[in-house]
Amino acid sequence: MTSVDTVGASVQIVPVPERVPAFELDPAMPSGALPIFGEYLDRIGRTAANGRLLTWVLPVFGIAQFFTGAGIALPLGTIALAGSVVAWWLYRAHLWVPETRLKREPFRQVDIAPDALVAAGRTVGIRLPDGRWLRVRLDETYRLLLAGHRRVWLLGRGPKVFVGFSGVVRVRRARIVDAPPSGAVAVPAPVTSGSPRLDPVLAAHRRRIARELRAMAAFLLVLAGFAVWVRFDFPVTKWVALTVMAGALLGALATALRALTYRRPLPADHWTELRAVLDGPVRMGRHGAARLSGLTMLADGTVVGFRLHKADPSMAANISATGRLWIAGVPRPGAAKAGVPGYPVLGTVWLG
């Protein structure tokens, strides 16, 4: 054991157990009735539907510009920009949101045999007990997660199914086929670590978040450039265009700075496990983010409150299901990084 001093107390850091308790999907209940998960599906389903509806207005606006004397370039630019947003919403809904009928069905747990997990690039193949193969596209984060925990949950009965993972609320669309991916090789188990800084799953998760933030920053820069174009072609829209440009540039700068912070590993070398008692149910926001609060106890015996605002629903589900709060480093009053060792779960918790 290692002794670390914090806030006038000596903390005994115990090793992270080999199997950290985490949220898992329950095959005994319909998927839509699962706590947190069912409500999360409802919220992101409505958000995706609203997003698709609202973003269709922009292409229609671009087409209408052809008949208002706006020329050719500006309407085409409007349609291209709006079309990319529509395509993103359609892709998000297709990949992450199960059909309504599937909410009445339970998940089926599938354990992955030692030689039953292969990958060819981003395409992962899992041999099912009946000899067929589950084929799903996953980034590095989820490939490492599967290799470490070796089980998935399937939702749906046909060749098209959704896949659930250990410790994670989100699902991914997949297919059941007769053969593994062409050129696939076995996926080795990741080297586990009890250190947030060296955790391979958490590091890959942070890199993925950084990539998503860089993509968002790039889109905001394109939006700012589009606003400049509109401002010079249509001087009557000067103030609206300048406002959009300024907001997009500030948003791009803030997003790029956040991406830089996520590229670096967490500095903490150990996890601190705290018991967590919620003071009420987890509350889901309009767009799928979670809010929760409760009480925990620090190493010196001090009972303090904790709260998470706009938290990843996977973080909320893990805290609710396990009654544990994992802090990266030594917990102190104020903002602290929280997660779950070995899982792509990360967030900021306020203590005190």
PyMOL commands that set and color helices and strands:
alter all, ss='L'
color gray80, all
select helices_A, chain A and resi 31-33+37-55+57-65+73-96+100-104+140-149+200-233+235-263+313-322
alter helices_A, ss='H'
color red, helices_A
select strands_A, chain A and resi 2-6+9-13+108-111+117-120+123-127+133-137+151-155+160-165+171-177+185-186+271-278+283-284+290-297+303-311+324-328+334-339+346-351
alter strands_A, ss='S'
color yellow, strands_A
deselect
rebuild
show_as cartoon
